[in-house]
């Protein structure tokens, strides 16, 4: 009896325990569900008040690549850094801005003192071996600490939308005071139509963009069909096809490839090294800028779609003056060079590029290593930027030729006209400097003077190397760089890059001669649109004892030749006149 009672009590307690246990479980489930509702409601309210900041999508600028090199090989710092191995002369120009310099222990490109930049390049190219070619640039101008990519602008243009649907407040960096134009509603509408990559900085919970790069500006090798130049077409003709800078289309055209892809084959240039010959067009609101601009870029074809934003552009500008747009001569990423909202080329003119796709990176490393040495000399003022004899085209073309790409010479405009123009302009303008400028432009080799002539000469010779066309100019033997191009060249692509709409006047293609220039500007120079710029004196304390003297010819010196020429012509005319008078006198006496 007692045993039966105990069994009963045990069974009852067991049933009651099980029942209470299920009650607790059920209550916990209900509580968790209710709590989840509150949490989700709170998150939703929080998103309405403070947009989600997608930390993985805002990445450090050095997390990508810099042209041919890994971003991890560099560190970001201000130009006023005290522990940088980069020469102080170069850092001085960026003392208030962000630059990338090689990390400690990473080999950086050096230079040789006491010789000219091109002599330095010549000696280095002969002796350099192994990692000497891959030495990192001593400094790259970034200006921004972070970047975002694969984002779109929302309808109001004040926020970025990420692929996961989250948003981030956005605005562009302020316009510098001297800039004539800026981002406006037409710019916003342009970027709302496409995915965008931006460089900038986080300020609070807002991304402040300094660079806006359209991600559909890419060389997609998988979609291009081979379209060689046809009869009657030329490289300058392609540049001039769309004279109206308002055309917003980005275009690529495959002009040549070594091994054409078969119908069942997908063309993939991923990781291939590239050299880009860049020609920027004429500005629409500056009559001193119809000649355009020239630069050479290096990098790698990134991914199947071929993004260009991380290529390194080697940009030469006058260090002796402040650009109204904030441009400073530097090696810098393509997206900064083209799409910085203040200084980017694409904000004030259309651009054109020939891209050489290479199976090896030898030629690209050779050029980037050489031009890094040239920048050393440039920043320390071993030579000065001159609009005729040492401008963006001349410095770049000289370096290519020194390395052994024997781009044919085009010759001067006219030596005779140069000698005659000097005294004429000196007297007409009451200025030896004006006469000297006219002389310099007339006497200079055209492929060193005009960006369009440099682009055309290099481009036609590149097609000649590929076996497509015959290049104009004298016959010259191939050098080291030219032989590398001949061995490694896989494809040549023409790229048209439109001007980004803004408050600025639209530009057009650049002129390629003095005659074209004079036809484009008003005959009365007082009617020219000119943007004045202020001087930027270089601190005397940064001039080193072994800095080379780069004094140009005295402005009056070529005038002597001009005066001698004129005096000679007048003497000849006088002699002929006297002979005619003597002949008439003799005839009269005979009669």
C-alpha positions, 0 to 999 in steps of 0.5 A: 500500500505504501509502495503504491502510494509512493509510485502514485506520488512520484508519477503525479510530481513527474507530470506536474514537473513536465507541465511546468517545464513546458510552461516555462519554455512557452513563456520564454519563446513568447518573451523572445518574440516580443523582445524581437519585435521591440528590437526590430522596431528600435532598429528601424527607428534608428535607421530613420534617425541615423543612416547605417554606415557600412564600414566594410564599404568605406575602405582605406585608400591604400587598400587597393592598388596604386598603378603597378604596385600594391597599396600595402607597399605605401603609407598615407601621411601629410606632406609635412611628415618628418620621417619620410624618405621622400625628398623634402622638395617634393613634400613641400608642395603637398605639406597640407595635403595627403600623400602616399609614400613607400613603407619603411623597407620598401625600395623607392625610386632614387636619382643621380645628382649632378646630371640632367634628368634625361642623362640620369634616365639613360644611365639608369636604363642601361644599368638597372636590373631586377627590382631596380625597375620595380622600385616604388614611386617616391610619392603619390598624391592622393588627397583622400584617406578613404574610398567607396565603390559600387555606390549610386546617388539617391534621388535627391543626390545627398546620399549614397546607396550601397548594394545592400540597400543601406545609405550614407549621407554624402556631399562633395568637397567645397570649391576652391576660391579660384576655380571658375566652375563646379559640381551642379545639378547637371553633374548630379544628374550625370552621376545618378545614371551610373555606379560611382567610385569616390575618394574622400573622407568621413566627416562625422557620419557623412562621406565628403567626396573629393573624387567622383569616378563613373565606374562605367568608364572601363575597358571591357575586353569581353565586349569589344569587337576588332575595329581597325582604322579604315581608309581615310581614318587617322588617330587625330581624326578619331579625336576630332570626330565629336567636336562638340564637347557636350557629347557625354558618351564614353567609348572604347574601340579595339584598333588592333590585337595580336591574336584575335579572339575566336567566336567561342573565346572570351577575351580576358586581359585581367592583370595585364600591364598597360601603358596609356598615352593620354591626350586632354582636350581644349578648354572652353573658357581659356584661350591659353589652353587650346593646346590641351594637355599630355600625360603617360599612365601605367597600371594593370587591366583590373578585372574582366571589366577593366577599371582604370581608376587605379592606374598611375598618371604622370602629370607635369604642370608648372610648379612655379605658379598656383593653378586656379584649379588646384593642380600640382604636378605629381604622380597620382591615381587616374581617378584623381587626375581625371575626376577630382571635383576641383582639379580633374581634367574631365571636369573641364575638357574631353580626353582621349587615350591610346592604351597599349595592353602588354603580355609582360610588365617590363615596358610599364615598369621601365617607364614608371621607374624612369619617370620617377627619377625625372620627378626627383629632378623636377621637384628639386628644380634641376630643370624648370617647366617651360611651355615650349621646351619643357612642358607636359608633352616634351618631358614625357616624350623625351623620357620615352625616347631616352628609354629607347622608343624612337618616336619619329621627330616631326620637326619645328614649325619653321626655323626661318619664321622663328628668327623673323618672328623674334624681332617682329614680336619684340618690337610690336609688343615692346617686349623681348619676352614676347619675341622670345616666346614666339621664337620658342614656339616656332623653333621647337620640335612639334612632338615636344611642343603640342600635346596633340602632335605628341599623341599622334606621333607616339600613337602612329608609331605604336601602330607601326610597331604593331605592323598596322601602319607606316609611321611618318618621319625619318627612319630610326633604329629601334631602341630598348623600350621599343623592342620591349613593346614589339615583343609584348604588345597584345592590343591597342585600344582607343578610349574617348572620355567625355567631359563631366557636365558642370557649370563650366563651359564645354571644351573640344579637341586640342589644336595640333599647330600654331595655325590651328591655334590662331584660327581658334582664338580672337585676332585681338588678343585683348579679347582672349579669355585668360585665367590669371594665376599667381606665382609660387616661389620655391623656398631658397633654403630648399635649393641644394648646392648640387642643384643644376643651373637651368637658366634659359637663353637670355630673352634678347639673345635670339633677337640678334639672329633676327636682327641680323637676318632682317639687316641682311635682307635689307642689305640685299634689297639695297644692293639690288636697288643700287644695281638697278639704278646703276644699270639705268644710269648706264643705259641713259648715258649710252643713249 
